[in-house]
Amino acid sequence: PINPQWLPRLAAPMCDRTAPLPDPAPRYDSATDQVLCVTAPVFSDLCWEIPPKTGPMPPGPERLKHFAKLLLEGKVAPGFKALAPWFNDRPSMLLRSWATPKVAHFLSALKLKDVYSR
Protein backbone atom coordinates (compact mmCIF):
# COMPACT_ATOMS: atom_id res chain seq x y z
CA PRO A 1 0.00 0.00 0.00
CA ILE A 2 1.02 3.61 -0.55
CA ASN A 3 1.41 5.80 2.50
CA PRO A 4 0.07 9.27 1.57
CA GLN A 5 2.69 10.85 3.85
CA TRP A 6 5.40 9.67 1.42
CA LEU A 7 3.97 11.37 -1.66
CA PRO A 8 5.25 14.92 -0.99
CA ARG A 9 8.77 13.55 -0.50
CA LEU A 10 8.89 10.87 -3.18
CA ALA A 11 6.70 12.45 -5.86
CA ALA A 12 7.06 16.16 -5.11
CA PRO A 13 6.64 17.27 -8.76
CA MET A 14 3.20 15.68 -8.79
CA CYS A 15 2.06 17.39 -5.57
CA ASP A 16 0.55 20.86 -5.47
CA ARG A 17 0.16 22.84 -2.27
CA THR A 18 -3.08 24.61 -1.57
CA ALA A 19 -3.30 28.02 0.04
CA PRO A 20 -2.32 27.99 3.72
CA LEU A 21 -5.06 26.71 5.99
CA PRO A 22 -6.43 29.26 8.48
CA ASP A 23 -6.20 26.80 11.36
CA PRO A 24 -3.61 26.37 12.71
CA ALA A 25 -2.44 29.90 11.96
CA PRO A 26 0.99 30.42 10.37
CA ARG A 27 3.80 30.59 12.93
CA TYR A 28 7.41 31.66 13.04
CA ASP A 29 10.02 28.93 13.45
CA SER A 30 13.22 30.38 14.93
CA ALA A 31 15.25 27.23 14.11
CA THR A 32 14.72 27.69 10.36
CA ASP A 33 14.04 31.45 10.46
CA GLN A 34 10.89 31.01 8.38
CA VAL A 35 7.16 31.51 8.59
CA LEU A 36 5.61 28.04 8.55
CA CYS A 37 2.07 27.19 7.60
CA VAL A 38 -0.10 24.13 7.12
CA THR A 39 -1.40 23.32 3.65
CA ALA A 40 -3.60 20.54 2.32
CA PRO A 41 -1.60 19.23 -0.65
CA VAL A 42 -3.23 17.51 -3.61
CA PHE A 43 -1.67 14.76 -5.71
CA SER A 44 -1.73 14.38 -9.51
CA ASP A 45 -4.05 15.90 -12.08
CA LEU A 46 -6.97 14.27 -10.29
CA CYS A 47 -6.32 16.46 -7.21
CA TRP A 48 -6.42 13.64 -4.68
CA GLU A 49 -6.26 15.17 -1.24
CA ILE A 50 -3.41 13.99 0.94
CA PRO A 51 -2.89 14.73 4.65
CA PRO A 52 -2.06 18.31 5.64
CA LYS A 53 1.61 19.20 5.64
CA THR A 54 3.58 21.86 7.52
CA GLY A 55 6.16 23.76 5.51
CA PRO A 56 7.49 27.19 4.62
CA MET A 57 4.86 29.73 3.66
CA PRO A 58 4.86 30.23 -0.12
CA PRO A 59 6.33 33.51 -1.40
CA GLY A 60 3.92 36.37 -1.92
CA PRO A 61 2.04 39.11 -0.13
CA GLU A 62 0.47 36.75 2.43
CA ARG A 63 3.89 35.58 3.61
CA LEU A 64 4.95 39.21 4.06
CA LYS A 65 1.77 40.06 5.99
CA HIS A 66 2.14 37.07 8.31
CA PHE A 67 5.84 37.78 8.89
CA ALA A 68 5.05 41.42 9.74
CA LYS A 69 2.29 40.35 12.15
CA LEU A 70 4.56 37.83 13.89
CA LEU A 71 7.35 40.44 14.05
CA LEU A 72 5.11 43.00 15.77
CA GLU A 73 3.77 40.33 18.15
CA GLY A 74 7.33 39.70 19.33
CA LYS A 75 7.54 36.17 17.96
CA VAL A 76 10.43 36.96 15.60
CA ALA A 77 12.27 39.53 17.71
CA PRO A 78 11.16 39.46 21.36
CA GLY A 79 11.96 43.16 21.82
CA PHE A 80 8.92 44.10 19.74
CA LYS A 81 6.60 42.64 22.38
CA ALA A 82 7.55 45.46 24.76
CA LEU A 83 6.36 48.00 22.16
CA ALA A 84 2.83 46.56 21.96
CA PRO A 85 1.27 49.06 24.43
CA TRP A 86 2.21 51.90 22.06
CA PHE A 87 0.67 50.39 18.91
CA ASN A 88 -2.49 52.13 17.69
CA ASP A 89 -3.78 48.90 16.17
CA ARG A 90 -3.43 45.19 16.80
CA PRO A 91 -0.84 43.35 14.64
CA SER A 92 -3.68 41.25 13.19
CA MET A 93 -4.70 44.37 11.21
CA LEU A 94 -1.83 43.52 8.85
CA LEU A 95 -3.73 40.46 7.58
CA ARG A 96 -6.75 42.36 6.27
CA SER A 97 -7.33 42.56 2.54
CA TRP A 98 -7.44 46.36 2.70
CA ALA A 99 -4.71 48.38 4.34
CA THR A 100 -4.62 51.73 6.07
CA PRO A 101 -1.86 54.05 4.80
CA LYS A 102 0.18 53.27 7.91
CA VAL A 103 -0.06 49.50 7.35
CA ALA A 104 0.62 49.83 3.62
CA HIS A 105 3.73 51.92 4.34
CA PHE A 106 5.04 49.37 6.86
CA LEU A 107 4.47 46.43 4.49
CA SER A 108 6.01 48.24 1.52
CA ALA A 109 9.10 49.11 3.61
CA LEU A 110 9.53 45.43 4.51
CA LYS A 111 8.99 44.39 0.89
CA LEU A 112 11.42 47.00 -0.45
CA LYS A 113 14.20 45.56 1.71
CA ASP A 114 13.09 41.90 1.17
CA VAL A 115 12.51 41.38 4.88
CA TYR A 116 10.91 37.96 5.24
CA SER A 117 13.09 36.67 8.07
CA ARG A 118 15.26 37.81 10.95
Steps between C-alpha positions, in 0.01 A plus 500: 500500500602861445539719805366847407762658728771382257357670192628855567852363549512232232281658232536871575458611135156341497386671822349847510461698820176677570478841661598497868226372727363755749523254788759457635617853425843552341781517756861607511761227541820645648703185418447546125432876510185456292127550521345153496146415405283194452370419153280222367700369203337328204656225290494462120268652243208337679565719808490218753516653844785382718552574871583858599867589500697766688758690299633843411237754404500550122647828372259786448312774679343264756842383618606863545182585693537201732870571558421864585224393741727248674779761516276756672366233738856437618521147363789579264684757711389493865580870546196594292268354764595782738381754240147356480344750747594784263346349185184674378371177348535129563759316284216290355398812302787415264310194373198690369442520127489880516773702664509835673776732373704422811476123444568533127811709572631245752443206263654681203809587709543132590446396138743761366778356716389134446442448871340158536718371783717614788 
